[in-house]
């Protein structure tokens, strides 16, 4: 990840609006939306979806289970993200 992309990612994670990021970079908002879209397609784990809302924004990352390929989301506060499996497979491993 280049330093420019890293800074862009940090602003994205911090909750800057796309229009504010575009203003900082000196580009049109549509250009910045496309740039972020490309980054999210290439590396969705580093570019989580954001929810519009009040002060309590929820941040999560999308994952795909390594065993059954089910797609699910995990909160960014979840620490151990090395070997993620979905809740269904997790329950079957525990029993």
C-alpha positions as a printed Julia matrix, in Angstrom:
95×3 Matrix{Float64}:
   0.0     0.0    0.0
   1.46    3.34  -1.01
   1.67    6.17   1.5
  -1.09    8.05  -0.34
  -3.36    5.01  -0.2
  -2.53    4.48   3.47
  -3.49    8.08   4.31
  -6.68    7.71   2.26
  -7.5     4.49   4.14
  -6.88    6.16   7.52
  -9.26    8.99   6.6
 -11.85    6.42   5.44
 -11.58    4.46   8.7
 -11.72    7.71  10.73
 -15.08    8.5    9.14
 -14.21   11.4    6.85
 -16.91   11.95   4.24
 -16.04   11.24   0.62
 -16.6    14.89  -0.22
 -14.18   15.98   2.54
 -11.54   13.46   1.38
 -11.98   14.67  -2.22
 -11.56   18.25  -1.06
  -8.32   17.36   0.79
  -6.94   15.55  -2.28
  -8.12   18.31  -4.63
 -10.21   16.06  -6.88
 -13.89   15.76  -7.74
 -16.11   13.78  -5.4
 -17.03   11.31  -8.17
 -13.34   10.64  -8.81
 -12.73    9.93  -5.13
 -15.79    7.66  -4.92
 -14.44    5.63  -7.84
 -10.96    5.46  -6.29
 -12.38    4.19  -2.99
 -14.62    1.73  -4.85
 -11.6     0.25  -6.63
  -9.7    -0.09  -3.34
 -12.74   -1.75  -1.7
 -13.03   -4.25  -4.57
  -9.33   -5.13  -4.42
  -9.05   -5.33  -0.63
 -12.44   -5.33   1.15
 -10.92   -6.23   4.53
  -9.02   -2.93   4.63
 -11.97   -0.87   3.36
 -14.97   -1.74   5.58
 -18.47   -0.57   4.84
 -19.62    2.36   6.91
 -23.07    3.05   8.28
 -24.63    6.47   8.15
 -25.79    7.55  11.53
 -25.18    9.6   14.59
 -22.01    9.55  16.67
 -22.01    5.78  17.15
 -20.92    4.56  13.75
 -20.55    0.83  13.37
 -17.51   -0.44  11.57
 -17.16   -4.01  10.46
 -15.31   -6.09   7.94
 -16.8    -8.58   5.53
 -15.36  -12.08   5.58
 -15.93  -15.32   3.77
 -15.69  -18.54   5.78
 -12.73  -20.71   4.83
 -14.72  -23.9    5.36
 -18.21  -23.35   3.91
 -17.68  -20.04   2.04
 -20.55  -18.29   3.87
 -20.2   -14.49   3.86
 -20.54  -12.72   7.2
 -19.36   -9.58   9.03
 -17.12   -9.15  12.08
 -16.8    -6.02  14.21
 -13.45   -4.22  13.83
 -12.94   -4.49  17.6
 -12.72   -8.27  17.26
  -9.04   -8.96  18.0
  -8.28  -12.44  16.66
  -8.91  -12.23  12.92
  -6.26  -14.72  11.81
  -8.32  -17.85  11.19
 -11.91  -16.7   10.84
 -14.76  -19.13  10.31
 -18.47  -18.38  10.29
 -20.69  -18.82  13.35
 -22.19  -22.02  11.88
 -18.81  -23.73  11.42
 -17.62  -22.34  14.76
 -20.54  -24.05  16.52
 -19.85  -27.38  14.76
 -16.17  -27.24  15.82
 -17.14  -26.6   19.45
 -19.5   -29.59  19.65
